[in-house]
Amino acid sequence: VEATRSPQLGGGVQIRGVMVSDFSQLLQVLKAPTRANHVRVLEFEVGTPAQCGAGKISVNPWSRPSDLTWPVTAAYAEEITSCGLTLSLADALENCLPLALQRLLLSYLIAICKESPMACQQLFIYSRGLATVASLEAAASKEARALAAELAKVCRQQLSSLDEQRRTSGSESSWVGWSTSSYELWFRLPEKGVAKVRLQGMQMMKSAFDIGGSHLTGGRLWAGSVLLARWLVSLVASGASGRWPLGDGPILELGAGIGLAGLAAARLGRRVVMSDREPVLLDALQENIRLNGLEEQCRTLPLDWAAVGRPGLSAKLRRQKFSAVVGADLIYEGRSDAELAVGVLRHALPFGGVAFFVNAIRHRKAATSCLGDVLREALYEVQEATSSCAGVLQELLCGEHEPDQEYYFYAARVPPSTADDQL
C-alpha cells in the first residue's frame, strides 16, 4: 500500500479491547495472498508513446505495507482491498496466532469490511476467509469467537446490498468471455504514480443484441480497449512533448463500451466524452463514471456514426472543440465500418487534431487493415504499427476464442476543415 501514513498512536490506542502502540506485529504475519488462480488486478507499467505505452504487465501486484492506518476510512478500506491486504489478513487467520494478535487481526478485518463491500465480496468469492471465520467461531477463544461471528454478520449484511451480478462477478480465474464482469486495472507511470480504474461490465443475457440486431460486444473488457487505454495514458503523461500531442481540448472516445480508455485518461485529469450508440452501454458508462468518482471529468454522448452529418449532431460535436478522438476495436465489418468511423473525424475535429485507434487484426468478419487505407484516402498523415497480443493479455482477454491475436495501432493527424468540408 503506497502513500499511507501511520496514525499518531502515541502511547497507544485500544482497538476492541486490544492496546495497540503500533501495527508491527500484525504487519509481520502478512504475506501475499495465496489465491493465485484469481485475477484481482492487472497492473501495467506504462512505456513511452513511441512504444504505444508498452511495458511490463503484472497480475495481482502486492507489497507488504510499511504501516497501517487507524481508524479505517471508506477510501482507505477500498485502497487496501484492491491491493490484496484483505485477503492477506484472511490468510493470516489460518496461522496459530497469539490471542491478542488474533483479536487485533479480526478487529481490523471487521473495520475494513464495514467500510468496503468490495472487501466482503473478495472474502466471499476468492478466499477461504469466511470458512476460516466459521472454524474460529467453533474452536477459538470466547473473544475470538465473538469477533468472528461479528465479521461473518458484517459480510452477510454488505453482500445482501449487492445485486446477484455484482456479488458473484469475478469468480472465474479468467477474464475471457462474459462469466466475469468486474475489473480493476492500474496504469503505473514512472515517477508519476498510478492511475487506477475499476469497471463493472454486463452479463451477456442482460443485453444480448444491439439495436441493429447484432450481438452486443461492448459490455465486457477486450484486449483492444486495454491496449488503447495504456497508449492513451502514455500520451496524456507525455503532454505536449511528443510527436502526436493530444492538445488541450476534450477527448472523444468512439464506441466506448464500458469506458476503460476514457476513464483512464480522465483519471489523469483530462476531460473526456465517451460515446456509444447503444442505450444499455450508455447506462453502463454512467455507472462506471460514478464508480470511479469522475463525474466532473466525464460525459456520455449517444452517437450513431451514420447520423453524424445531420446538422444538429454535427453542430453539437463542433461546439465541444475536441482536440483528439480515440477508439478501440471499431472495425468488424470491414471498409464500411472504417468509412463511418473516419467520417466522424471531419465533424468532431473541425479545428484539427489527432486520432488514435487500436483494432484487432485476426478473428473479425472482414479485414481491418482498411482503416489505415481510409485514413490516408482522407489525406490525413498516418503512422501505424502492429503488435502481437502475447502473454497475460492473450491468456486473460483473448483466450482460445482469439488465438494468436494481433493488433493495429493507428495515429492520424487531422488538419482543420476547409469551408467546403463544413458544408
Solvent accessible surface area in square Angstrom, and as a share of the most:
residue,aa,sasa,rsa
1,V,19,0.11
2,E,101,0.45
3,A,113,0.87
4,T,32,0.19
5,R,214,0.78
6,S,44,0.29
7,P,26,0.16
8,Q,175,0.78
9,L,20,0.10
10,G,70,0.67
11,G,81,0.78
12,G,21,0.20
13,V,50,0.29
14,Q,120,0.53
15,I,2,0.01
16,R,101,0.37
17,G,46,0.45
18,V,15,0.09
19,M,122,0.54
20,V,5,0.03
21,S,70,0.45
22,D,77,0.40
23,F,3,0.01
24,S,55,0.35
25,Q,132,0.59
26,L,0,0.00
27,L,15,0.07
28,Q,128,0.57
29,V,32,0.18
30,L,0,0.00
31,K,143,0.61
32,A,52,0.40
33,P,27,0.17
34,T,92,0.53
35,R,19,0.07
36,A,95,0.74
37,N,115,0.59
38,H,13,0.06
39,V,14,0.08
40,R,19,0.07
41,V,0,0.00
42,L,0,0.00
43,E,14,0.06
44,F,0,0.00
45,E,79,0.36
46,V,7,0.04
47,G,19,0.19
48,T,71,0.42
49,P,38,0.24
50,A,101,0.79
51,Q,102,0.45
52,C,20,0.12
53,G,0,0.00
54,A,46,0.36
55,G,35,0.34
56,K,132,0.56
57,I,41,0.21
58,S,28,0.18
59,V,61,0.35
60,N,33,0.17
61,P,24,0.15
62,W,61,0.21
63,S,68,0.44
64,R,111,0.40
65,P,6,0.03
66,S,99,0.64
67,D,36,0.19
68,L,0,0.00
69,T,29,0.17
70,W,62,0.22
71,P,93,0.59
72,V,14,0.08
73,T,74,0.43
74,A,51,0.39
75,A,80,0.62
76,Y,21,0.08
77,A,0,0.00
78,E,44,0.20
79,E,54,0.24
80,I,0,0.00
81,T,0,0.00
82,S,5,0.03
83,C,15,0.09
84,G,0,0.00
85,L,1,0.01
86,T,0,0.00
87,L,2,0.01
88,S,1,0.01
89,L,0,0.00
90,A,1,0.00
91,D,24,0.12
92,A,2,0.02
93,L,7,0.03
94,E,80,0.36
95,N,74,0.38
96,C,139,0.83
97,L,25,0.12
98,P,88,0.55
99,L,77,0.38
100,A,54,0.42
101,L,16,0.08
102,Q,22,0.10
103,R,49,0.18
104,L,11,0.06
105,L,0,0.00
106,L,0,0.00
107,S,2,0.01
108,Y,0,0.00
109,L,1,0.00
110,I,1,0.00
111,A,17,0.13
112,I,0,0.00
113,C,0,0.00
114,K,104,0.44
115,E,70,0.32
116,S,0,0.00
117,P,43,0.27
118,M,25,0.11
119,A,0,0.00
120,C,0,0.00
121,Q,20,0.09
122,Q,6,0.03
123,L,2,0.01
124,F,94,0.39
125,I,37,0.19
126,Y,33,0.13
127,S,18,0.12
128,R,130,0.47
129,G,1,0.01
130,L,49,0.24
131,A,70,0.55
132,T,15,0.09
133,V,1,0.01
134,A,55,0.43
135,S,59,0.38
136,L,17,0.08
137,E,62,0.28
138,A,88,0.68
139,A,89,0.69
140,A,18,0.14
141,S,40,0.26
142,K,156,0.66
143,E,79,0.35
144,A,0,0.00
145,R,94,0.34
146,A,64,0.49
147,L,17,0.08
148,A,0,0.00
149,A,42,0.32
150,E,53,0.24
151,L,0,0.00
152,A,11,0.09
153,K,109,0.46
154,V,11,0.06
155,C,1,0.00
156,R,153,0.56
157,Q,104,0.46
158,Q,32,0.14
159,L,13,0.06
160,S,87,0.56
161,S,83,0.53
162,L,19,0.10
163,D,84,0.43
164,E,106,0.48
165,Q,30,0.13
166,R,75,0.27
167,R,55,0.20
168,T,45,0.26
169,S,4,0.03
170,G,4,0.04
171,S,60,0.38
172,E,86,0.38
173,S,62,0.40
174,S,38,0.24
175,W,4,0.01
176,V,26,0.15
177,G,16,0.16
178,W,60,0.21
179,S,71,0.46
180,T,2,0.01
181,S,2,0.02
182,S,37,0.24
183,Y,6,0.02
184,E,13,0.06
185,L,0,0.00
186,W,9,0.03
187,F,0,0.00
188,R,70,0.26
189,L,10,0.05
190,P,98,0.62
191,E,183,0.82
192,K,129,0.55
193,G,37,0.36
194,V,41,0.23
195,A,1,0.01
196,K,44,0.19
197,V,0,0.00
198,R,60,0.22
199,L,2,0.01
200,Q,26,0.12
201,G,4,0.04
202,M,9,0.04
203,Q,57,0.25
204,M,54,0.24
205,M,149,0.67
206,K,130,0.55
207,S,16,0.10
208,A,33,0.26
209,F,123,0.51
210,D,26,0.13
211,I,120,0.61
212,G,57,0.55
213,G,54,0.52
214,S,57,0.37
215,H,111,0.50
216,L,8,0.04
217,T,53,0.31
218,G,16,0.16
219,G,0,0.00
220,R,17,0.06
221,L,1,0.01
222,W,47,0.16
223,A,0,0.00
224,G,0,0.00
225,S,25,0.16
226,V,0,0.00
227,L,11,0.05
228,L,1,0.00
229,A,0,0.00
230,R,18,0.07
231,W,12,0.04
232,L,1,0.00
233,V,0,0.00
234,S,3,0.02
235,L,8,0.04
236,V,23,0.13
237,A,27,0.21
238,S,29,0.19
239,G,38,0.37
240,A,94,0.73
241,S,99,0.64
242,G,28,0.27
243,R,148,0.54
244,W,20,0.07
245,P,50,0.31
246,L,4,0.02
247,G,37,0.36
248,D,136,0.71
249,G,13,0.13
250,P,14,0.09
251,I,1,0.00
252,L,0,0.00
253,E,7,0.03
254,L,0,0.00
255,G,31,0.30
256,A,9,0.07
257,G,7,0.07
258,I,5,0.03
259,G,0,0.00
260,L,2,0.01
261,A,0,0.00
262,G,0,0.00
263,L,0,0.00
264,A,0,0.00
265,A,0,0.00
266,A,2,0.02
267,R,89,0.32
268,L,59,0.29
269,G,49,0.47
270,R,41,0.15
271,R,128,0.47
272,V,2,0.01
273,V,17,0.10
274,M,0,0.00
275,S,1,0.00
276,D,14,0.07
277,R,93,0.34
278,E,10,0.05
279,P,83,0.52
280,V,43,0.25
281,L,4,0.02
282,L,22,0.11
283,D,99,0.51
284,A,11,0.08
285,L,0,0.00
286,Q,96,0.43
287,E,63,0.28
288,N,0,0.00
289,I,5,0.03
290,R,124,0.45
291,L,38,0.19
292,N,13,0.07
293,G,55,0.52
294,L,13,0.06
295,E,83,0.37
296,E,149,0.67
297,Q,49,0.22
298,C,3,0.02
299,R,143,0.52
300,T,31,0.18
301,L,16,0.08
302,P,88,0.55
303,L,4,0.02
304,D,55,0.29
305,W,44,0.16
306,A,76,0.59
307,A,10,0.08
308,V,11,0.06
309,G,48,0.46
310,R,163,0.59
311,P,117,0.74
312,G,56,0.54
313,L,34,0.17
314,S,24,0.16
315,A,41,0.32
316,K,79,0.34
317,L,0,0.00
318,R,87,0.32
319,R,160,0.58
320,Q,67,0.30
321,K,132,0.56
322,F,5,0.02
323,S,18,0.12
324,A,0,0.00
325,V,0,0.00
326,V,0,0.00
327,G,0,0.00
328,A,14,0.11
329,D,15,0.08
330,L,14,0.07
331,I,0,0.00
332,Y,59,0.22
333,E,89,0.40
334,G,3,0.03
335,R,105,0.38
336,S,63,0.41
337,D,24,0.12
338,A,0,0.00
339,E,82,0.37
340,L,73,0.36
341,A,0,0.00
342,V,9,0.05
343,G,30,0.29
344,V,0,0.00
345,L,0,0.00
346,R,99,0.36
347,H,25,0.11
348,A,0,0.00
349,L,0,0.00
350,P,6,0.04
351,F,102,0.42
352,G,14,0.14
353,G,19,0.19
354,V,7,0.04
355,A,0,0.00
356,F,2,0.01
357,F,2,0.01
358,V,1,0.00
359,N,1,0.00
360,A,0,0.00
361,I,49,0.25
362,R,106,0.39
363,H,86,0.39
364,R,38,0.14
365,K,156,0.66
366,A,39,0.30
367,A,73,0.57
368,T,2,0.01
369,S,49,0.32
370,C,16,0.10
371,L,1,0.00
372,G,0,0.00
373,D,65,0.34
374,V,11,0.06
375,L,0,0.00
376,R,108,0.39
377,E,103,0.46
378,A,39,0.30
379,L,158,0.79
380,Y,27,0.10
381,E,78,0.35
382,V,30,0.17
383,Q,85,0.38
384,E,76,0.34
385,A,47,0.36
386,T,83,0.48
387,S,52,0.33
388,S,72,0.47
389,C,6,0.03
390,A,73,0.56
391,G,54,0.52
392,V,39,0.23
393,L,6,0.03
394,Q,31,0.14
395,E,121,0.54
396,L,10,0.05
397,L,1,0.00
398,C,2,0.01
399,G,18,0.17
400,E,150,0.67
401,H,128,0.57
402,E,12,0.06
403,P,62,0.39
404,D,107,0.55
405,Q,1,0.00
406,E,52,0.23
407,Y,1,0.00
408,Y,35,0.13
409,F,8,0.03
410,Y,1,0.00
411,A,6,0.05
412,A,0,0.00
413,R,81,0.29
414,V,5,0.03
415,P,71,0.45
416,P,89,0.56
417,S,19,0.13
418,T,81,0.47
419,A,80,0.62
420,D,113,0.59
421,D,54,0.28
422,Q,86,0.38
423,L,179,0.89
